[in-house]
Amino acid sequence: MFGRIIYWKIWNFLLELKKKFSKRDERLVKVAKLKRIEQEEKIMEEFVQEFGRAARKSRYKRRILVKEFKKVMNKVIRRKLIEAERPSTSIEQWYICTTNLDRY
């Protein structure tokens, strides 16, 4: 009887431990995926969709998200947007502007 009580306490402790740390690990995996995405040969529209999905799961916000997007996008388009009179500030503006530049 006493052995079963200890067994269940240990079992519950391990379940709680797993719950607590698995969420953190899951988020780290999603952030790592976001950092590994590259545009490569994809058109900007496809790339923006892929990056957007990964970004939502990573929980990155504002400037950090824009910074990560600029790192992995097409260098020519990035340079054009940075040199623009009014550079984009939000990730949504970056998505729109990069998609429009890629079309022309």
C-alpha positions in Angstrom: 0.0 0.0 0.0 2.7 2.5 1.0 4.7 1.6 -2.1 1.7 2.4 -4.3 1.3 5.8 -2.7 4.9 6.6 -3.3 4.7 5.3 -6.9 1.7 7.6 -7.6 3.3 10.6 -6.1 6.4 10.1 -8.2 4.3 9.5 -11.3 2.3 12.7 -10.7 5.5 14.6 -10.0 7.0 13.4 -13.3 3.9 14.3 -15.2 3.9 17.8 -13.8 7.5 18.2 -14.6 7.0 17.0 -18.2 4.1 19.4 -18.7 6.0 22.4 -17.4 9.1 21.8 -19.5 7.6 20.4 -22.6 5.8 23.7 -23.4 9.1 25.6 -23.1 10.9 23.0 -25.3 8.1 23.2 -27.9 8.5 27.0 -28.1 12.2 26.7 -28.5 11.7 24.2 -31.3 9.4 26.7 -33.0 11.8 29.6 -32.6 14.6 27.4 -34.1 12.4 26.5 -37.1 11.8 30.2 -37.7 15.5 30.9 -37.7 16.2 28.1 -40.2 13.7 29.2 -42.8 15.3 30.6 -45.9 13.7 32.1 -49.1 16.0 30.2 -51.5 14.1 29.8 -54.8 10.7 30.5 -53.5 8.8 33.5 -54.7 8.3 36.1 -52.0 4.6 35.4 -51.6 5.3 31.7 -50.8 8.1 32.7 -48.5 6.0 35.2 -46.6 3.3 32.6 -46.0 5.8 30.1 -44.7 7.6 32.6 -42.5 4.2 33.9 -41.2 3.1 30.4 -40.1 6.4 29.9 -38.3 6.3 33.3 -36.8 2.8 32.8 -35.3 4.0 29.6 -33.6 7.2 31.2 -32.3 5.4 34.0 -30.4 8.0 36.5 -31.6 6.7 40.1 -31.7 7.4 43.4 -33.4 11.1 44.3 -33.9 12.5 40.9 -33.3 10.2 39.4 -35.9 11.1 42.1 -38.4 14.8 41.5 -37.7 14.5 37.7 -38.3 12.5 38.3 -41.5 15.2 40.7 -42.8 17.9 38.1 -42.1 16.4 35.4 -44.2 14.8 37.2 -47.1 16.1 38.1 -50.5 19.1 40.4 -50.2 18.2 42.6 -53.2 14.7 43.2 -52.0 15.9 43.8 -48.4 18.3 46.4 -49.6 15.7 48.2 -51.7 13.3 48.4 -48.7 15.9 49.6 -46.3 17.0 52.3 -48.6 13.4 53.5 -49.2 12.3 57.0 -48.1 10.0 55.6 -45.4 11.2 52.1 -44.4 8.6 49.7 -43.2 8.3 49.4 -39.4 5.8 46.5 -38.9 6.1 42.9 -40.1 2.8 43.3 -42.0 4.3 46.2 -43.9 7.4 44.2 -44.7 5.2 41.3 -46.0 3.2 43.6 -48.3 6.2 45.6 -49.6 8.4 42.5 -50.2 5.6 40.7 -52.0 5.0 43.8 -54.2 8.7 44.3 -55.0 9.0 40.6 -56.0 6.2 40.9 -58.5 8.0 43.7 -60.5 
